[in-house]
Amino acid sequence: IVRLKNHFAKLDPIHFRRIALTLAFKASSTRPRHLCELQIHISKVYRFKVDHDDKMHQPYEYFRSLFGAHIDGKLRGSCNDGWMSFDKKIQAWSNFLKTPVLMGLFIVVLNEFNFTSKPDISDFPNGEAALYRKGIEIRIRQSLPVGVNCDDTLEALKFISCVNHVAGRREFSLA
């Protein structure tokens, strides 16, 4: 056994509960070792997966096709810029949906994207902090009059929040 993945203990949004064992064996002393994966499933879950194969991979394929070659490049590791894998991004997005505030911000962010073209995956938040930044920036930009610089407004709001934090105030004011 080279590796054991316990998907019962740590289940992510794109996998089923199962045990995955990576096994290594040699057919002979002259041949290199061979690796294979053995999966142990709950029989009813596995049967559902087999009977509904068309539904099992469809969401994953939808997002892969949506983001196109950009994802393929990231997954192949052609860019060394600290990107999370596509699976990790899906996990982060799934976690956003568990908290109403985060889900609301995620909807605000998704509404900004033109899904008729292929959006750049780098524009999608990959964690809570990025989601807050992007969602708040979008809402502020949407509420500003035409011609008012969003960046200046965000800097002013950051300053006000720091002043309030240092003063121990929870309200958002300069008073």
C-alpha angles and dihedrals in degrees: 000000000000098000139001122203114193105202089174092068098039113028120179126196097261102049139064126237107273146119116253118197122190107209129194125200140160121226090199140349091258097053127073118252119273124224124207137164124236115196124199112201138180100258097230092049091047091049090052090050092051094044093048101036091141090063098042100070099025099095092047092048091047093058093041090054091044094057094035123182093356090073093044090055092049093046091050088052095240089143120057098198103117097265120165116236118261091255090055091051091052089050091052091048090049090053091053089062092059094067120056095218092049092045090052092050091046090054090050089052094045091050089060094061127088103224093185087077122044107267120215109257089218088071092062118089116252099194144010096275092051090046092052092047094048096041095048092045091052094048092048092048090050092052098046121097116251111278097025111123111241093202092056091048092050091050091051091050091049089052092049092048091050092050090050092047093052090047091049093240122143097196119091104240144104093232 
